[in-house]
Amino acid sequence: MKKLLLLILGFILGALAMYFYCQSNDGSLEGMEPATPKGIIKPAEITALTQAYNSRYDSINATVFKDVKGGDNRSSWYSLKDVRNYLTIAENQASDLGFTMDGVRLYLGAQPMSGNVPGYTTLLFVPTGTPMTSEGKMFNFALQTGGGTPDIPGGFGLDHGTQGMPPGINYPQ
């Protein structure tokens, strides 16, 4: 009986040590590959999805961009450095605003018109998250909702990616 209690106590202490170790390392273990996120798709699927968008793109070009050489923008490019820096800034700002950032939502937008030329389509990154609560819990077993969290009010977004070359070219570039 005494050995069983020591074994259980050892498991509990080991679990607590692992929990606090992972928390101090942003939840990742050194030397381990990152978990594959859901939603990873292969190039053939990217091609199918971008081709399925062709009819919408053609409608936009036939109406809004009918007199603009090259048509509307089909893609936005952001450097890894800019995206990583944005995520760090957004997480810090979310914390300052009293939120726990859990993701980003991408919105389609359009740049303002320049004279008689309509603005190109763009993608906007907006932080999402939940309000921080102080309930005195030692462990946070809350599940991420996978996209159901709201935008963080007052959170900065990211825009001004580089357009496709030329703007109307489809995948792959």
ROTOR-66211 format. One record per residue (C-alpha): residue in one letter; x, y, z; residue number from 1. Coordinates in steps of 0.001 Angstrom, whole numbers, padded with zeros to 6 digits. Example, Ala and Ser with C-alpha at 12.3 -4.5 7.8 and 13.67 -1.06 7.14 Angstrom:
<sites>
{res->a&u->012300&v->-004500&w->007800&n->1}
{res->s&u->013670&v->-001060&w->007140&n->2}
</sites>
This chain:
<sites>
{res->m&u->000000&v->000000&w->000000&n->1}
{res->k&u->002859&v->002351&w->000900&n->2}
{res->k&u->004571&v->001703&w->-002479&n->3}
{res->l&u->001336&v->002385&w->-004346&n->4}
{res->l&u->000932&v->005752&w->-002619&n->5}
{res->l&u->004543&v->006672&w->-003453&n->6}
{res->l&u->003973&v->005655&w->-007079&n->7}
{res->i&u->000827&v->007806&w->-007332&n->8}
{res->l&u->002599&v->010724&w->-005645&n->9}
{res->g&u->005473&v->010332&w->-008150&n->10}
{res->f&u->003070&v->010497&w->-011108&n->11}
{res->i&u->001386&v->013597&w->-009689&n->12}
{res->l&u->004703&v->015362&w->-009042&n->13}
{res->g&u->005950&v->014391&w->-012520&n->14}
{res->a&u->002791&v->015728&w->-014143&n->15}
{res->l&u->003061&v->019000&w->-012212&n->16}
{res->a&u->006728&v->019384&w->-013141&n->17}
{res->m&u->005942&v->018766&w->-016833&n->18}
{res->y&u->003038&v->021231&w->-016718&n->19}
{res->f&u->005178&v->024030&w->-015302&n->20}
{res->y&u->008108&v->023177&w->-017606&n->21}
{res->c&u->005869&v->023381&w->-020681&n->22}
{res->q&u->004321&v->026629&w->-019491&n->23}
{res->s&u->007752&v->028226&w->-019158&n->24}
{res->n&u->008603&v->027160&w->-022744&n->25}
{res->d&u->005419&v->028411&w->-024437&n->26}
{res->g&u->003970&v->024895&w->-024323&n->27}
{res->s&u->006616&v->023344&w->-026543&n->28}
{res->l&u->009270&v->020795&w->-025772&n->29}
{res->e&u->012761&v->021570&w->-027053&n->30}
{res->g&u->013942&v->019394&w->-029907&n->31}
{res->m&u->010449&v->018226&w->-030807&n->32}
{res->e&u->008801&v->018942&w->-034129&n->33}
{res->p&u->005758&v->021221&w->-033973&n->34}
{res->a&u->002359&v->019565&w->-034175&n->35}
{res->t&u->000871&v->019588&w->-037665&n->36}
{res->p&u->-002001&v->022081&w->-037642&n->37}
{res->k&u->-005373&v->021019&w->-038947&n->38}
{res->g&u->-006054&v->022515&w->-042328&n->39}
{res->i&u->-002727&v->021668&w->-043985&n->40}
{res->i&u->-003490&v->021041&w->-047653&n->41}
{res->k&u->-001456&v->019751&w->-050579&n->42}
{res->p&u->-000605&v->021782&w->-053693&n->43}
{res->a&u->-003256&v->019945&w->-055732&n->44}
{res->e&u->-005905&v->021101&w->-053240&n->45}
{res->i&u->-004569&v->024666&w->-053401&n->46}
{res->t&u->-004897&v->024533&w->-057177&n->47}
{res->a&u->-008480&v->023227&w->-056943&n->48}
{res->l&u->-009494&v->025921&w->-054440&n->49}
{res->t&u->-007938&v->028781&w->-056405&n->50}
{res->q&u->-009493&v->027515&w->-059641&n->51}
{res->a&u->-012882&v->027291&w->-057919&n->52}
{res->y&u->-012476&v->031010&w->-057181&n->53}
{res->n&u->-011995&v->031828&w->-060893&n->54}
{res->s&u->-015689&v->032526&w->-061574&n->55}
{res->r&u->-015854&v->035009&w->-058676&n->56}
{res->y&u->-012629&v->036628&w->-059771&n->57}
{res->d&u->-013920&v->036921&w->-063339&n->58}
{res->s&u->-017160&v->038536&w->-062067&n->59}
{res->i&u->-015220&v->041099&w->-060047&n->60}
{res->n&u->-012972&v->041904&w->-063003&n->61}
{res->a&u->-015900&v->042164&w->-065435&n->62}
{res->t&u->-017669&v->044722&w->-063236&n->63}
{res->v&u->-015313&v->046563&w->-060885&n->64}
{res->f&u->-012021&v->046203&w->-062802&n->65}
{res->k&u->-013295&v->046210&w->-066397&n->66}
{res->d&u->-011052&v->049117&w->-067446&n->67}
{res->v&u->-008003&v->048234&w->-065302&n->68}
{res->k&u->-005104&v->046443&w->-066987&n->69}
{res->g&u->-004253&v->043200&w->-065189&n->70}
{res->g&u->-007441&v->043020&w->-063135&n->71}
{res->d&u->-007826&v->042692&w->-059398&n->72}
{res->n&u->-005302&v->041222&w->-057005&n->73}
{res->r&u->-005564&v->037452&w->-056325&n->74}
{res->s&u->-002992&v->037059&w->-053565&n->75}
{res->s&u->-001106&v->038864&w->-050819&n->76}
{res->w&u->002448&v->038058&w->-049742&n->77}
{res->y&u->003832&v->038727&w->-046248&n->78}
{res->s&u->007383&v->038030&w->-045092&n->79}
{res->l&u->007881&v->035560&w->-042259&n->80}
{res->k&u->009615&v->038313&w->-040292&n->81}
{res->d&u->006588&v->040618&w->-040611&n->82}
{res->v&u->004101&v->037872&w->-039679&n->83}
{res->r&u->006142&v->036746&w->-036653&n->84}
{res->n&u->006634&v->040335&w->-035493&n->85}
{res->y&u->002931&v->041041&w->-035970&n->86}
{res->l&u->001944&v->037984&w->-033922&n->87}
{res->t&u->004263&v->039073&w->-031090&n->88}
{res->i&u->002905&v->042636&w->-031159&n->89}
{res->a&u->-000704&v->041398&w->-031323&n->90}
{res->e&u->-000217&v->038988&w->-028394&n->91}
{res->n&u->001360&v->041724&w->-026277&n->92}
{res->q&u->-001380&v->044186&w->-027184&n->93}
{res->a&u->-004095&v->041601&w->-026489&n->94}
{res->s&u->-002639&v->041045&w->-023035&n->95}
{res->d&u->-002560&v->044816&w->-022421&n->96}
{res->l&u->-006221&v->044982&w->-023492&n->97}
{res->g&u->-007122&v->042167&w->-021073&n->98}
{res->f&u->-007471&v->039364&w->-023634&n->99}
{res->t&u->-005813&v->036029&w->-024261&n->100}
{res->m&u->-005064&v->035874&w->-027983&n->101}
{res->d&u->-005770&v->032452&w->-029448&n->102}
{res->g&u->-005561&v->033047&w->-033190&n->103}
{res->v&u->-006028&v->035399&w->-036109&n->104}
{res->r&u->-008943&v->035843&w->-038468&n->105}
{res->l&u->-008289&v->036786&w->-042097&n->106}
{res->y&u->-010654&v->039255&w->-043712&n->107}
{res->l&u->-010863&v->040132&w->-047373&n->108}
{res->g&u->-010685&v->043882&w->-047864&n->109}
{res->a&u->-010043&v->046393&w->-050620&n->110}
{res->q&u->-007667&v->049318&w->-050727&n->111}
{res->p&u->-009301&v->052732&w->-051244&n->112}
{res->m&u->-009908&v->053973&w->-054783&n->113}
{res->s&u->-007155&v->056021&w->-056358&n->114}
{res->g&u->-008845&v->058457&w->-058714&n->115}
{res->n&u->-011034&v->056335&w->-060988&n->116}
{res->v&u->-009067&v->053141&w->-060315&n->117}
{res->p&u->-010602&v->050753&w->-057777&n->118}
{res->g&u->-008379&v->049542&w->-054947&n->119}
{res->y&u->-006898&v->046063&w->-055097&n->120}
{res->t&u->-008250&v->043251&w->-052932&n->121}
{res->t&u->-006139&v->042610&w->-049836&n->122}
{res->l&u->-006039&v->040249&w->-046865&n->123}
{res->l&u->-006235&v->041641&w->-043333&n->124}
{res->f&u->-005017&v->039767&w->-040259&n->125}
{res->v&u->-007075&v->040513&w->-037131&n->126}
{res->p&u->-006308&v->039037&w->-033669&n->127}
{res->t&u->-008948&v->036909&w->-031934&n->128}
{res->g&u->-009213&v->035854&w->-028327&n->129}
{res->t&u->-011116&v->035720&w->-025104&n->130}
{res->p&u->-011181&v->038091&w->-022135&n->131}
{res->m&u->-008765&v->037177&w->-019359&n->132}
{res->t&u->-010560&v->036081&w->-016228&n->133}
{res->s&u->-009209&v->035729&w->-012747&n->134}
{res->e&u->-010954&v->032801&w->-011141&n->135}
{res->g&u->-008064&v->031562&w->-009024&n->136}
{res->k&u->-007605&v->028362&w->-011013&n->137}
{res->m&u->-004250&v->026634&w->-010838&n->138}
{res->f&u->-004834&v->024736&w->-014091&n->139}
{res->n&u->-006437&v->025990&w->-017271&n->140}
{res->f&u->-008255&v->023120&w->-018940&n->141}
{res->a&u->-010251&v->025365&w->-021285&n->142}
{res->l&u->-010524&v->023985&w->-024795&n->143}
{res->q&u->-009787&v->026167&w->-027788&n->144}
{res->t&u->-012910&v->026593&w->-029840&n->145}
{res->g&u->-011157&v->026532&w->-033206&n->146}
{res->g&u->-012323&v->029791&w->-034716&n->147}
{res->g&u->-015352&v->030613&w->-032663&n->148}
{res->t&u->-013615&v->033290&w->-030615&n->149}
{res->p&u->-014383&v->036913&w->-031383&n->150}
{res->d&u->-012052&v->039579&w->-032724&n->151}
{res->i&u->-010196&v->041456&w->-029994&n->152}
{res->p&u->-011713&v->044955&w->-029761&n->153}
{res->g&u->-009028&v->047589&w->-030316&n->154}
{res->g&u->-006459&v->045030&w->-031518&n->155}
{res->f&u->-004199&v->046109&w->-034367&n->156}
{res->g&u->-004483&v->044288&w->-037686&n->157}
{res->l&u->-001891&v->043522&w->-040347&n->158}
{res->d&u->-002237&v->044640&w->-043977&n->159}
{res->h&u->-000048&v->045864&w->-046821&n->160}
{res->g&u->001148&v->042535&w->-048110&n->161}
{res->t&u->002750&v->042523&w->-051543&n->162}
{res->q&u->000323&v->041796&w->-054376&n->163}
{res->g&u->000791&v->038989&w->-056868&n->164}
{res->m&u->003068&v->039470&w->-059875&n->165}
{res->p&u->001089&v->040328&w->-061953&n->166}
{res->p&u->-001843&v->040969&w->-059619&n->167}
{res->g&u->-004273&v->038685&w->-061465&n->168}
{res->i&u->-002044&v->035598&w->-061712&n->169}
{res->n&u->-003395&v->032399&w->-060182&n->170}
{res->y&u->-001600&v->029742&w->-058114&n->171}
{res->p&u->001246&v->028892&w->-058382&n->172}
{res->q&u->003249&v->032078&w->-058911&n->173}
</sites>
